[in-house]
Amino acid sequence: MTMTATCHCGATKIQAAEPPRQAKECNCTFCARTGAVWGYFKPDQLVFVSQDEERTYSASGLNRHHFCGRCGMQTWGDSPDWASAYNADGSPKEGFTAGTVPEQRIYGVNLRLVDDLDWSGIQVEKMDGRNSW
């Protein structure tokens, strides 16, 4: 079942072959304000059908937040694959040290932009980004 995330005005459409089984809801100062729930995908797992007038914001240069330049919806983000090096509480995973920036990137799609998404099959993990990083 193809999953399509669409901004409010329809200028941005992103497709994945299927919805993720897990997602993350972060309370950092950015994510808490947008209300996004992030489904993560490897870059080759997404098809960007349209991205008219897309805008990008980055407070750090590492994490890039993309949004529709017409309606303002937070559509997707790309960042280092933090989950590959850090636990949900911000502590480094075995084999990594604090301050490690993973080389691989991961794409997060705002699942709130998917009409009729069946949330029952998605485990949403609460992330404490406000206090962890």
GIMOWO-V776970 format. One record per residue. N is the residue number from 1. RES is the residue in one letter. PHI is phi in whole degrees, -180 to 180 (NA if undefined). D_LAST is the distance of its C-alpha to the last C-alpha in Angstrom with 2 decimals. Layout:
# GIMOWO-V776970
n | res | phi | d_last
N | RES | PHI | D_LAST
N | RES | PHI | D_LAST
This chain:
# GIMOWO-V776970
n | res | phi | d_last
1 | M | NA | 35.11
2 | T | -70 | 33.48
3 | M | -106 | 30.51
4 | T | -124 | 30.43
5 | A | -98 | 27.73
6 | T | -132 | 29.44
7 | C | -68 | 28.37
8 | H | -61 | 30.54
9 | C | -89 | 33.14
10 | G | 89 | 33.28
11 | A | -71 | 32.55
12 | T | -114 | 29.60
13 | K | -136 | 30.24
14 | I | -128 | 28.21
15 | Q | -119 | 29.75
16 | A | -131 | 28.77
17 | A | -60 | 31.43
18 | E | -158 | 30.08
19 | P | -67 | 27.32
20 | P | -73 | 24.43
21 | R | -88 | 24.78
22 | Q | -131 | 21.12
23 | A | -147 | 18.62
24 | K | -130 | 15.21
25 | E | -120 | 14.65
26 | C | -103 | 11.20
27 | N | -108 | 10.92
28 | C | -62 | 8.42
29 | T | -62 | 10.72
30 | F | -84 | 12.26
31 | C | -63 | 12.91
32 | A | -62 | 14.15
33 | R | -76 | 16.62
34 | T | -85 | 17.92
35 | G | 76 | 18.37
36 | A | -71 | 17.98
37 | V | -118 | 18.11
38 | W | -98 | 17.22
39 | G | -102 | 19.70
40 | Y | -101 | 18.82
41 | F | -142 | 21.56
42 | K | -71 | 22.44
43 | P | -52 | 23.72
44 | D | -79 | 27.32
45 | Q | -92 | 27.13
46 | L | -115 | 27.10
47 | V | -120 | 29.99
48 | F | -92 | 29.48
49 | V | -69 | 32.78
50 | S | -154 | 32.38
51 | Q | -147 | 29.90
52 | D | -63 | 32.15
53 | E | 59 | 30.69
54 | E | -62 | 27.06
55 | R | -122 | 24.58
56 | T | -131 | 21.13
57 | Y | -130 | 18.25
58 | S | -145 | 15.28
59 | A | -80 | 13.18
60 | S | -114 | 11.88
61 | G | 88 | 14.74
62 | L | -88 | 12.79
63 | N | -101 | 12.37
64 | R | -112 | 15.75
65 | H | -103 | 16.78
66 | H | -109 | 20.53
67 | F | -146 | 22.83
68 | C | -74 | 26.58
69 | G | -74 | 28.22
70 | R | -92 | 30.99
71 | C | -102 | 29.59
72 | G | 86 | 25.92
73 | M | -65 | 24.53
74 | Q | -75 | 21.03
75 | T | -99 | 22.41
76 | W | -158 | 20.08
77 | G | -146 | 17.16
78 | D | -136 | 16.74
79 | S | -156 | 13.88
80 | P | -57 | 13.56
81 | D | -77 | 14.11
82 | W | -57 | 10.70
83 | A | -66 | 12.59
84 | S | -76 | 15.06
85 | A | -119 | 12.96
86 | Y | -132 | 10.40
87 | N | -78 | 11.38
88 | A | -60 | 10.49
89 | D | -86 | 9.06
90 | G | 93 | 6.52
91 | S | -77 | 9.49
92 | P | -67 | 11.37
93 | K | -75 | 14.49
94 | E | -56 | 17.86
95 | G | 93 | 18.82
96 | F | -120 | 15.42
97 | T | -118 | 13.85
98 | A | -57 | 10.44
99 | G | 95 | 9.96
100 | T | -64 | 12.11
101 | V | -110 | 12.21
102 | P | -60 | 14.52
103 | E | -78 | 17.74
104 | Q | -69 | 18.57
105 | R | -108 | 17.61
106 | I | -133 | 17.52
107 | Y | -108 | 18.77
108 | G | -112 | 17.75
109 | V | -104 | 20.68
110 | N | -72 | 20.61
111 | L | -68 | 22.85
112 | R | -68 | 23.94
113 | L | -95 | 26.11
114 | V | -101 | 28.18
115 | D | -67 | 31.42
116 | D | 58 | 32.75
117 | L | -69 | 29.87
118 | D | -84 | 30.69
119 | W | -71 | 27.56
120 | S | -64 | 29.40
121 | G | -97 | 28.65
122 | I | -119 | 24.88
123 | Q | -88 | 22.55
124 | V | -100 | 19.57
125 | E | -97 | 16.50
126 | K | -83 | 14.31
127 | M | -108 | 10.56
128 | D | -94 | 8.42
129 | G | -70 | 5.70
130 | R | -66 | 6.59
131 | N | -108 | 6.01
132 | S | -101 | 3.78
133 | W | -147 | 0.00
